[in-house]
């Protein structure tokens, strides 16, 4: 999924944010994930999914936040990420900055998993994009 956001304009190639879920794509996987979130939310492995999605889809606050980010954003499931970036090892969920086809970690899996709510996640993303220490 790609959310259209303001493009970075400058002498460098366009950068983009790559959010990666710790869940695989597909109808069956989606159904299993939804059931897991409802039946046992504390053991659900994808904190990015848990914080940014409700039972009916992406949370409006999160979608609005992502649209305001200074870079375009793409969201990949684990299997899509591994297909598109073979050999890239990272604890998921995670956030990367992609520039000229190269990924740089921006928010690692441990940091995403430590977020207790959507506000913490949004603050973490803003802080990392600003270059301030966490």
N, C-alpha and C positions, 0 to 999 in steps of 0.2 A: 504494500500500500504506500502510495506517495501522497504527502500532504503538500500542496503548493504553498510556498512561503516566499518572502522577498528574496530575490537572488543577490548573491554577493557580487558586487561590481568592482572591478579593479584590474590591475595588470595580470593577476594570477588567474588560473583556471578556476571555474566555479567549484566551490567546496560544497559538500553536503554532509548532513548528519545521518548516520546509519544506526537506527535503534534495532537491536536484535533481541527477540523474545527467546526464552528458554522453553519453547514449545514448537512442535512441528505443524506445518500447514496441512490442510485437507479436511474434508467434511467429518470423517470419523474422528480424527484427532481433535477437532473443534468440539464435537459433541462430548467426547471423553473429558476434555479440559473443562467444559462448562459444568458437567456433572461433578467433577473433582472440586471445582471452586465452591460449589453449593454444598456438597456433602462433607467436605473436609478442607475448608479454606486454610487452616493453619499448616497443612502439609502440601499445599499447592506449590510446585517448584518455580513458577515464573512470577516473581514479584512485580515485574514491569506490567504483565498482563493483569494481575490482581489489582494494581493501583489505577491503571488507566482504562480498564474496561469494566462496565457493569453488565448486568444480565442482558441488556438490549443493544450493546455495542460500545464504541468508544465514548468515554465520558466527555461531555461538552466542554467542561473547563479545560481538560487536557487538550482537546482538539483546538480550542481557541489559543491556548498557550503555545502549542507547536506552530500555529500559523503566525504567531508574533516573533518567532525566533529569527535571528538574522541570516540563517542558512536554510536551504530546502531540506526537508527531512524525508527519509524513506524508512519504512518499517519492514523488517524481514523476520520470518520464522527461522528457527535453528536450521532446518534442512535447506532452506533457500540460501541462508548465509553460507553454509558449508559448500553448497553448489557454486555460488558466485565468488567465494573467496577460499578456494581449497588451500589447505595447509595453514590457515589462520587458526591459531589456538587461543581461546579465551574462555574464561568462566562466564556463563550467561545467566541472566540477561545482562546486556551491556550496551554502551553507547560509544560509537566511534566517529571520528571526523575523517571523511574521505576526501582526498585531494589528489588529482591526477592518477586515480586508480589505487592509491596507497592508503591504507587504513592506519590511523593513530588512535590508540585508546583514549577516550575522554572520560568515561565513567565505567569503572570495572564492575564485575558481577557482585563482588562483596559490598560495594557502595550502594548499588541498586537494591540488593537484598536487605540492607540495613534501614532503608527508608520505611517508616511506619505508616505514612499516608501520602496522599498526592501532593500536598503542600511541600513536604520534605523533598520529594522527588523533583518538583519544579525548582525549588531553591538550589538543589544540588546541580541540576543542569545549568541554571543561570550562573552559578558560581564557577563551574568548570569552564563555561564559555567565556567568562570575563577574565579568566586567568588568575583569579584570586585563590589563595590557599583555602582549603576546606577546614 
